[in-house]
Amino acid sequence: MATSNDIKNGTVIKDSGQLWSVVEFQHVKPGKGGAFVRTKQKNIVSGKIIDKTYNAGAKIETATVDRRDFQYLYKDGADFVFMDLSDYDQLTVPAVVVGDGENYMLENLNVQIGMHEGEPLYIELPASVILEVTYTEPGLQGDRSTGGTKPAKVETGYEIQVPLFLETGTKVKIDTRTGDYLGRVND
């Protein structure tokens, strides 16, 4: 059992049956009264952020979250199958855990999966991925990169906004955190 004095950024705390990762912490010693630890915590599953304060020396329950490298293999119904790159075991991850990551995942994509007691908690994708545009309206003569945008469907089925000059078959770089178009990729 740890105490509030052991809290650091990245510490995973088990509270009310849920796992919270410490994003920020501050040890405070006011002139009057007892010391305390002020934290900002992010729920590992839902992403919700809360502020929580602990008295100095208060007992807290920490949890171990193991981050391991996996490779995405295929979609099996509503679930996703990944291969552990260290021992080649396969892991089936429910769609709820994958979330919006599905929009950016092609077969053989390397990801990190956070695991707690053998259960997958979250999937961490690379910061950006390269996908091919499978359909977009044709660009018109005179369309420039500083102009507007148009919708384009990429090979995962996800729709993004791209500059007017892009055509079907173009490979684009996409930010996996925001879903924004980052640029064109030349082969």
Backbone bond lengths (Angstrom), bond angles and torsions (degrees), N, CA, C in turn:
res aa  C-N    CA-C-N  psi(-1)  N-CA   C-N-CA  omega(-1)  CA-C   N-CA-C  phi
1 M - - - 1.451 - - 1.529 108.39 -
2 A 1.306 116.80 128.84 1.460 121.99 -179.33 1.525 109.66 -95.19
3 T 1.330 115.43 171.37 1.460 120.24 176.17 1.524 108.42 -117.41
4 S 1.317 115.88 170.16 1.466 120.35 -179.23 1.526 111.35 -64.25
5 N 1.328 118.27 -19.54 1.470 121.20 178.12 1.530 111.86 -70.40
6 D 1.339 117.34 -17.95 1.464 121.74 -179.26 1.531 112.83 -87.59
7 I 1.328 118.02 -2.06 1.470 121.46 -176.34 1.523 110.44 -68.47
8 K 1.333 114.45 131.41 1.464 122.20 175.96 1.530 107.51 -140.97
9 N 1.338 117.87 168.16 1.462 120.55 175.47 1.524 109.23 -60.45
10 G 1.327 116.88 132.94 1.455 122.10 179.43 1.522 113.66 93.52
11 T 1.343 118.00 -11.05 1.462 120.39 177.29 1.528 108.79 -63.15
12 V 1.331 116.57 136.21 1.461 120.72 178.45 1.526 108.10 -104.73
13 I 1.337 115.32 121.96 1.456 122.09 -176.41 1.521 109.03 -109.26
14 K 1.333 115.99 135.27 1.462 121.05 175.96 1.522 106.44 -96.33
15 D 1.339 116.82 117.15 1.453 121.63 -177.35 1.523 109.10 -140.12
16 S 1.305 117.83 125.94 1.468 123.79 179.72 1.532 111.99 55.35
17 G 1.329 116.78 35.95 1.453 120.48 177.77 1.516 114.41 78.70
18 Q 1.333 117.71 4.74 1.462 121.37 179.49 1.519 109.46 -119.69
19 L 1.346 115.66 157.89 1.458 121.04 179.80 1.522 109.73 -103.59
20 W 1.336 115.67 131.28 1.462 122.52 -178.93 1.527 108.74 -125.79
21 S 1.314 116.64 131.76 1.458 122.05 177.82 1.529 108.45 -99.77
22 V 1.332 116.74 132.31 1.467 120.81 -179.29 1.524 108.84 -77.23
23 V 1.339 115.60 119.78 1.459 121.91 179.41 1.527 109.61 -91.26
24 E 1.331 116.62 -43.17 1.463 122.67 178.16 1.513 108.61 -139.50
25 F 1.334 116.09 149.93 1.458 119.31 174.03 1.521 109.20 -146.10
26 Q 1.326 115.31 156.06 1.457 120.36 179.41 1.526 108.05 -149.43
27 H 1.332 116.34 122.09 1.463 120.89 174.54 1.519 106.92 -83.88
28 V 1.341 117.44 124.57 1.455 121.83 -175.94 1.529 109.24 -119.16
29 K 1.337 115.29 130.30 1.466 121.01 176.27 1.524 106.99 -124.02
30 P 1.339 116.57 91.77 1.465 118.82 -179.49 1.534 109.97 -70.67
31 G 1.317 116.81 160.89 1.462 121.24 179.70 1.513 111.92 -63.90
32 K 1.293 115.82 -30.89 1.459 121.08 -178.55 1.529 108.52 -123.80
33 G 1.309 118.42 135.06 1.461 120.80 178.68 1.511 111.22 94.17
34 G 1.332 115.45 -179.61 1.456 121.52 -176.25 1.519 113.08 -84.54
35 A 1.319 115.62 157.81 1.458 121.19 177.45 1.524 109.50 -72.27
36 F 1.329 116.28 158.43 1.464 121.46 177.41 1.511 110.01 -151.81
37 V 1.322 115.74 167.83 1.455 122.76 178.99 1.524 107.84 -118.55
38 R 1.334 115.83 120.94 1.467 121.86 178.37 1.529 107.07 -98.93
39 T 1.342 117.37 127.88 1.462 120.61 -178.48 1.525 112.24 -128.04
40 K 1.310 114.28 156.80 1.469 122.08 169.24 1.514 103.98 -118.35
41 Q 1.348 116.85 120.99 1.456 121.68 -173.93 1.518 111.21 -120.96
42 K 1.333 114.52 144.65 1.463 121.20 178.92 1.522 108.78 -114.45
43 N 1.331 115.65 128.87 1.464 120.30 177.08 1.524 107.73 -67.89
44 I 1.320 116.67 125.93 1.465 121.03 -174.66 1.525 111.68 -65.25
45 V 1.321 118.03 -35.49 1.460 120.66 -176.71 1.530 111.65 -83.77
46 S 1.334 117.23 -50.83 1.470 119.78 -173.23 1.525 113.94 -91.80
47 G 1.348 118.31 -21.35 1.461 120.74 -178.63 1.516 113.36 86.10
48 K 1.335 117.69 -0.99 1.467 121.97 -179.97 1.535 109.54 -65.36
49 I 1.338 116.63 139.10 1.467 121.45 -179.46 1.521 109.41 -111.24
50 I 1.346 115.69 133.07 1.465 121.11 178.59 1.531 109.58 -131.70
51 D 1.330 115.83 160.25 1.459 122.45 171.96 1.515 107.26 -103.04
52 K 1.322 116.97 135.07 1.462 120.44 -179.70 1.524 108.55 -142.49
53 T 1.338 115.72 140.59 1.458 121.60 -179.71 1.521 109.43 -117.47
54 Y 1.339 115.55 137.44 1.459 122.68 178.03 1.527 108.96 -121.12
55 N 1.325 117.36 141.24 1.457 120.98 172.79 1.520 108.53 -68.99
56 A 1.342 116.99 150.06 1.462 120.72 179.64 1.521 109.51 -60.11
57 G 1.314 116.66 132.26 1.455 121.81 178.22 1.509 115.27 81.17
58 A 1.352 118.18 1.35 1.468 120.68 179.65 1.529 109.42 -66.11
59 K 1.318 115.89 143.23 1.471 121.37 179.98 1.531 109.50 -75.84
60 I 1.339 115.88 133.42 1.464 121.68 175.84 1.522 108.13 -131.15
61 E 1.320 115.41 153.51 1.459 120.22 178.24 1.519 108.27 -102.28
62 T 1.324 116.24 118.76 1.460 120.05 178.93 1.525 109.55 -97.39
63 A 1.308 115.77 156.58 1.466 121.48 179.28 1.523 108.43 -127.00
64 T 1.303 115.97 152.73 1.456 120.81 178.47 1.520 108.37 -100.68
65 V 1.328 115.62 122.90 1.464 120.62 175.10 1.519 106.79 -111.67
66 D 1.315 115.09 118.25 1.454 122.61 -177.64 1.522 108.66 -93.60
67 R 1.334 117.34 119.60 1.473 121.46 177.61 1.519 108.39 -99.17
68 R 1.338 115.41 119.85 1.463 119.32 -177.71 1.525 110.02 -127.45
69 D 1.335 114.52 155.51 1.464 121.41 -179.94 1.519 110.02 -84.96
70 F 1.335 114.85 131.41 1.458 122.01 178.53 1.523 108.61 -132.14
71 Q 1.333 114.93 162.49 1.462 121.71 174.26 1.523 108.06 -121.49
72 Y 1.350 115.74 131.44 1.463 120.26 179.39 1.523 108.73 -73.09
73 L 1.337 116.27 128.07 1.460 120.51 -179.26 1.525 112.25 -101.36
74 Y 1.351 117.09 -59.85 1.460 119.78 -176.64 1.521 109.97 -164.92
75 K 1.344 114.82 167.72 1.460 121.66 176.53 1.519 107.91 -97.00
76 D 1.337 115.85 132.23 1.456 121.42 -178.83 1.529 107.60 -120.41
77 G 1.325 117.07 93.61 1.470 121.19 -175.32 1.520 108.48 66.98
78 A 1.337 116.79 -120.29 1.466 120.22 178.46 1.527 111.36 -92.09
79 D 1.325 117.42 -9.26 1.456 121.53 -176.63 1.529 111.46 -98.07
80 F 1.336 114.95 166.04 1.451 121.74 179.94 1.521 108.34 -122.01
81 V 1.332 116.36 139.34 1.460 120.75 -177.93 1.528 108.94 -109.16
82 F 1.349 114.77 128.09 1.454 122.27 179.89 1.519 108.90 -121.55
83 M 1.342 116.09 155.64 1.461 121.18 176.79 1.523 108.46 -114.83
84 D 1.333 115.80 129.00 1.461 122.01 176.59 1.527 107.22 -69.57
85 L 1.330 117.64 123.83 1.463 120.44 -175.72 1.532 112.50 -75.65
86 S 1.337 118.29 -12.62 1.466 119.21 179.59 1.529 112.28 -87.24
87 D 1.331 118.42 -39.32 1.468 119.59 -177.72 1.534 113.21 -126.60
88 Y 1.321 118.06 4.89 1.467 124.48 175.95 1.523 114.27 64.41
89 D 1.340 117.63 17.07 1.465 120.61 173.76 1.520 108.94 -73.75
90 Q 1.337 116.22 149.57 1.453 119.75 178.07 1.523 109.87 -97.49
91 L 1.333 115.31 144.27 1.458 122.50 -179.09 1.522 108.14 -129.14
92 T 1.330 116.40 128.42 1.460 121.20 177.13 1.523 107.69 -96.82
93 V 1.334 115.50 124.36 1.466 121.75 -177.00 1.523 108.75 -115.18
94 P 1.343 117.72 128.01 1.467 119.93 179.65 1.536 112.11 -66.49
95 A 1.325 115.97 154.52 1.466 121.99 -177.97 1.525 112.40 -59.75
96 V 1.332 117.94 -30.57 1.465 120.83 -179.00 1.533 110.50 -62.33
97 V 1.327 116.81 -37.45 1.464 121.17 -179.76 1.528 110.30 -72.23
98 V 1.327 117.32 -39.63 1.463 121.54 -179.13 1.529 110.38 -68.62
99 G 1.334 117.65 -41.30 1.461 121.77 177.60 1.513 113.20 60.30
100 D 1.344 116.17 -135.03 1.464 121.71 -178.28 1.526 113.04 -71.67
101 G 1.320 116.97 -10.38 1.457 120.60 178.76 1.518 112.27 -58.75
102 E 1.327 116.27 -23.94 1.468 121.89 178.65 1.526 111.12 -56.30
103 N 1.329 117.39 -32.20 1.465 121.65 -177.42 1.522 113.57 -66.52
104 Y 1.337 117.04 -17.29 1.458 120.31 -173.58 1.532 113.01 -118.98
105 M 1.333 117.62 1.45 1.460 119.84 -172.48 1.522 112.70 -97.06
106 L 1.331 114.44 121.79 1.454 122.00 170.08 1.515 107.01 -110.43
107 E 1.312 117.31 159.09 1.454 120.56 178.70 1.525 110.05 -55.73
108 N 1.337 116.03 144.54 1.468 125.56 179.30 1.528 113.88 74.89
109 L 1.331 118.44 12.17 1.459 120.90 175.94 1.527 109.31 -76.62
110 N 1.326 116.70 130.52 1.462 120.98 178.18 1.526 109.93 -85.91
111 V 1.331 116.67 130.79 1.467 123.29 -179.35 1.522 108.58 -134.96
112 Q 1.329 116.02 169.24 1.462 120.90 171.54 1.519 107.43 -113.11
113 I 1.332 115.62 137.02 1.458 120.77 179.02 1.519 108.22 -118.74
114 G 1.339 115.72 127.91 1.454 121.46 176.31 1.523 108.94 -85.77
115 M 1.338 116.00 124.47 1.462 120.92 -176.43 1.521 109.72 -120.58
116 H 1.347 115.45 141.75 1.459 121.31 174.45 1.521 107.08 -133.35
117 E 1.324 116.27 118.51 1.457 122.88 -178.76 1.528 111.77 52.12
118 G 1.341 116.26 42.45 1.458 121.76 176.52 1.517 115.21 80.93
119 E 1.327 118.01 -3.09 1.465 121.71 179.95 1.530 110.18 -101.25
120 P 1.341 118.53 129.55 1.460 119.92 176.44 1.534 110.27 -71.19
121 L 1.341 116.13 130.40 1.462 121.04 -178.62 1.522 112.58 -101.37
122 Y 1.339 115.69 -41.91 1.463 120.33 -177.12 1.524 109.36 -156.76
123 I 1.332 114.61 162.65 1.463 120.99 177.79 1.519 107.79 -120.38
124 E 1.317 115.87 132.34 1.457 121.42 178.89 1.525 107.62 -109.83
125 L 1.327 115.75 113.15 1.468 121.30 179.79 1.524 109.40 -85.75
126 P 1.349 117.19 163.31 1.466 118.75 171.15 1.535 108.68 -61.47
127 A 1.330 117.83 159.62 1.467 121.66 -177.24 1.527 111.95 -61.01
128 S 1.336 116.67 -32.73 1.467 119.42 178.24 1.526 109.69 -145.25
129 V 1.330 115.23 155.61 1.461 121.57 177.11 1.516 109.18 -131.64
130 I 1.329 115.50 158.89 1.466 120.72 177.93 1.526 107.59 -110.03
131 L 1.336 115.43 121.43 1.459 121.52 -179.70 1.523 109.42 -129.26
132 E 1.327 115.21 155.48 1.467 120.17 179.59 1.519 110.32 -95.90
133 V 1.331 115.80 139.35 1.459 121.35 176.96 1.527 107.39 -76.43
134 T 1.353 116.46 120.80 1.466 119.48 -178.54 1.522 112.11 -94.66
135 Y 1.346 116.06 -24.90 1.461 117.87 176.23 1.519 110.63 -156.01
136 T 1.312 114.83 133.17 1.461 122.12 170.24 1.519 107.41 -157.66
137 E 1.311 115.52 153.64 1.469 119.81 177.31 1.530 108.37 -62.02
138 P 1.329 117.95 145.27 1.470 119.27 -179.94 1.534 110.91 -65.19
139 G 1.330 115.05 146.09 1.463 120.35 177.32 1.520 110.07 -76.61
140 L 1.299 116.16 153.97 1.463 121.02 179.94 1.517 109.79 -101.40
141 Q 1.326 116.73 154.09 1.463 121.49 177.58 1.523 108.60 -58.46
142 G 1.306 116.48 131.52 1.463 119.80 179.25 1.518 113.06 98.52
143 D 1.335 118.45 -8.86 1.472 120.03 176.96 1.524 109.06 -68.92
144 R 1.297 116.76 132.07 1.460 121.50 -177.65 1.521 111.05 -120.35
145 S 1.325 115.32 163.47 1.462 120.24 -177.96 1.524 112.07 -67.15
146 T 1.331 118.67 -22.32 1.468 120.19 -179.57 1.518 111.90 -86.65
147 G 1.328 116.65 -1.66 1.459 120.50 -178.24 1.517 112.15 -78.41
148 G 1.323 115.66 -150.69 1.460 121.56 -177.42 1.515 112.47 -82.96
149 T 1.328 114.06 -163.51 1.462 119.87 179.22 1.523 109.40 -128.83
150 K 1.332 114.30 166.74 1.463 120.54 177.33 1.522 107.36 -141.39
151 P 1.338 118.27 157.21 1.467 119.75 178.13 1.529 111.26 -73.81
152 A 1.326 114.83 145.85 1.467 120.69 176.48 1.517 108.10 -142.69
153 K 1.328 116.02 138.92 1.466 120.78 178.14 1.529 107.94 -97.76
154 V 1.349 116.03 132.07 1.461 120.48 178.76 1.526 109.73 -99.99
155 E 1.329 116.72 174.12 1.466 121.29 -170.92 1.523 115.04 -64.06
156 T 1.335 119.00 -15.13 1.467 120.25 176.12 1.523 111.26 -86.50
157 G 1.358 116.75 -7.39 1.460 120.93 -178.17 1.526 112.09 97.49
158 Y 1.324 117.44 -4.70 1.459 122.23 -178.87 1.528 109.58 -79.71
159 E 1.332 116.30 144.66 1.457 120.50 179.92 1.524 110.27 -107.67
160 I 1.346 116.22 128.80 1.463 121.65 179.36 1.526 109.03 -125.94
161 Q 1.314 116.28 168.87 1.459 122.15 175.05 1.528 108.38 -97.09
162 V 1.341 115.91 128.42 1.466 121.33 -179.75 1.531 109.24 -127.98
163 P 1.336 117.94 162.13 1.470 120.34 176.64 1.537 111.29 -61.68
164 L 1.310 115.79 155.68 1.468 121.73 -175.25 1.526 113.91 -61.40
165 F 1.333 118.73 -27.88 1.461 120.55 -175.00 1.532 114.34 -78.86
166 L 1.331 118.98 -11.76 1.473 120.59 -177.69 1.523 111.19 -71.41
167 E 1.332 115.03 146.13 1.462 120.96 -179.04 1.528 110.52 -120.57
168 T 1.320 116.61 165.71 1.457 122.71 175.32 1.530 108.61 -59.40
169 G 1.344 116.90 138.16 1.460 121.12 179.79 1.519 113.43 97.15
170 T 1.317 117.95 -10.27 1.465 121.78 179.17 1.524 109.48 -76.84
171 K 1.319 116.78 139.70 1.464 120.65 175.00 1.524 108.29 -91.48
172 V 1.346 115.22 133.58 1.462 120.59 -177.83 1.524 110.54 -126.60
173 K 1.317 115.54 153.22 1.462 121.90 176.50 1.525 107.09 -98.92
174 I 1.357 116.55 131.36 1.468 121.82 -175.44 1.529 108.96 -125.38
175 D 1.324 115.62 135.23 1.463 122.18 176.12 1.528 107.56 -76.03
176 T 1.349 117.89 121.57 1.463 121.03 -176.30 1.522 112.85 -76.66
177 R 1.325 117.87 -15.83 1.471 119.85 179.98 1.521 111.22 -82.04
178 T 1.352 116.78 -35.60 1.465 120.29 -175.09 1.526 113.30 -114.25
179 G 1.335 117.64 -20.76 1.461 121.26 -176.54 1.521 112.41 82.08
180 D 1.329 117.12 13.22 1.463 121.63 -178.40 1.529 111.83 -83.26
181 Y 1.337 114.15 148.35 1.467 122.11 173.38 1.526 107.69 -71.65
182 L 1.350 117.28 128.84 1.462 120.61 -179.61 1.527 112.82 -105.84
183 G 1.317 117.09 -23.68 1.457 118.66 -179.69 1.510 111.55 160.77
184 R 1.320 113.50 170.78 1.461 121.38 178.83 1.521 108.18 -89.68
185 V 1.318 117.06 146.04 1.464 121.31 179.63 1.517 107.84 -116.21
186 N 1.343 115.45 125.52 1.469 120.51 177.18 1.510 108.92 -93.01
187 D 1.342 116.11 137.69 1.480 119.89 179.98 1.496 111.13 -74.82
